[in-house]
Amino acid sequence: MRQRSQPVCTGEGRALDGQVIRRPTQIARERPCLTRSLLRSRRRLTGTMFFVAEEKSTAYSINTAFVGISRRAESVDRKTLVQTFVDLGPLIPVLSSRDHQIVYGRRGTGKTHALLYVTEQLKADQAVPVYVDLRNMGSSGGIYADTQIPLAQRATRLLLDVLGAVHESLIEHAVTADLDLATLGPVLDRFAESITELEVVGDVRRETMLGTRADREDSSALKLALQERPSLEATLTSANKLSSQTESRLEESGPARYRVHFGSVGKSLGELAKAFSPARLLIVLDEWSTIPLELQPYLADLVRRALFPVTGITVKIAAIEQRSNFKIGSHGDYTGIEIGADASADVDLDDYMVFDNNADRALEFFQELLFKHYSSELGTKPKFRNSDELIQAAFTQRNAFEDFVRAAEGVPRDAFNVLSIAAQRCLNDKISIPTIRVAARTWFQRDKEGAVRSNSEAEELLHWIIDEVIAHRRARAFLLRSNTRHPLIDALFDARLLHVIKKSISGHDEPGARYDVYKLDYGCYVDLLATSKAPDKLLGMEDPSASVSVPSDDYRAIRRAILDLPTFQQRPRSLPLNVID
């Protein structure tokens, strides 16, 4: 079959072989229907390209705004804090009460944000806010953590610094609020003087040295002189000196006993409360858990003896439950604060935001939190009327947002870090489930797992839990005896590698025993999805981008995964250990 050669254009409307080349206008005149069809196709193509470009531009603006969200409440101004706060049901009414309270929550759960919001809200009710960041205490070169310094001296310096911070905050408020310094000044001065009278009594050491010393000195001299003239001179000298000295020394030591004298401090605080009346003094002690554990009871004792009894003063303390030590001693004779009696601990932010505790409430909270922080960011970005519109525009599907909330594990700070990593990875596109999982794994490896690498025992316990709970039990969670305090568990909890999802539940084999339910972090769980330790429900998936949600915890399996820490501690180093059935 003979092939027809393609005409080659010479620029004059004819090919080299002499054939006539028809121009597009000529074709259009001959076939008008074809022209209209081509134009319609061109319009559709142009519209599609414009829509895709607009969608990418919207995703880019949203993702860049997500990257810029601040992770810490203290790094933004109070106005922004108020605008971005999301109330969790009865949280603010509870925190606004006049009761002394301890607010629990892990690092990054929003304790500072909530308490600063409350102080701003209560200003309208003439409350005088006194915010003390305990991380700023100890400017004298880490004196509080220096175990070479006697505990009595460390505790005394801590109490002086905290009271000094309260004094400075009150002076600042009096100046900025333009109060009558002629009246408040002398009262503040007396408070400053009472701080210097603070005394913490520690060990008393008595020394007595036992010993005898005797000194004896004898001397004699004879002098005989013959001169030219007949004469004779003789001198005889004798001396005898005896001294005796007795010295005794005895060292005694015993258990330390501390007494804090806060009479003048409490009296001056009472005068301050009356001077500021009818306003109340709202004293917020933030970052309590940064104080060394051995010093916390003595600071708590200051709060109980000097602040709690004063009418017109309310104290709120933000702390991490597993890193707090509010009391030492028995019920009748103790130092510190007795939880429930002296101060209530009815606020735990983990109960509000953990997905497994209440999925609907967690989704609602993080959706509104994301919307308020996005709206508060400066710069040119798409505007949305509500949080539903933002979530629809930012995520590929609702399941992707749900995976994001689960990856947060109830910690807003971790949520924003995971979101930032995900937004950077898909800068021009919507955030999808695979992106969330990669971001969660990256944040787990970069921040959480890295936090325990310096603690080899804690890292080994983490790997042991992964082997026993996930690889063998096919579950994310395990049981641990309630009220168990172990430094390795505390280290994993502080690093947010473990999370408490249920408290005080009964075991399968011991109905009378009470356990807390811990689960492994979502990032750790996702990190194992592609390994042989992945749970059966996610094993063998060919498409890593498939929309598969991480399965919920099976409490029937959890009840048999009881962590036996003594067995872990006594294990042979070369052999793996099992949790008890």
KABELDA-V658748 format. One record per run of one state. SS is the DSSP state (2 for helix, 1 for strand, 0 for the rest). FROM is the first residue (numbers start at 1). TO is the last residue. If there is no record, write none. Layout:
SS FROM TO
SS FROM TO
This chain:
0 1 8
1 9 9
0 10 13
1 14 15
0 16 19
1 20 20
0 21 23
2 24 30
0 31 31
2 32 67
0 68 72
2 73 75
0 76 77
2 78 84
0 85 90
2 91 95
0 96 100
1 101 104
0 105 110
2 111 125
0 126 127
1 128 133
2 134 136
0 137 150
2 151 176
0 177 180
2 181 196
0 197 198
1 199 201
0 202 208
1 209 209
0 210 210
1 211 226
0 227 231
1 232 247
0 248 248
1 249 249
0 250 258
1 259 261
0 262 262
2 263 276
0 277 280
1 281 286
0 287 287
2 288 290
0 291 292
2 293 308
0 309 312
1 313 319
0 320 320
2 321 323
0 324 326
1 327 329
0 330 333
1 334 336
0 337 338
1 339 339
0 340 342
1 343 348
0 349 349
2 350 353
0 354 358
2 359 376
0 377 386
2 387 394
1 395 395
0 396 397
2 398 408
0 409 411
2 412 425
0 426 430
1 431 431
0 432 432
2 433 451
0 452 455
2 456 472
0 473 476
1 477 481
0 482 486
2 487 494
0 495 497
1 498 506
0 507 513
1 514 520
0 521 521
2 522 527
0 528 535
2 536 538
0 539 554
2 555 558
0 559 561
1 562 562
0 563 564
2 565 569
0 570 579
1 580 580
0 581 581
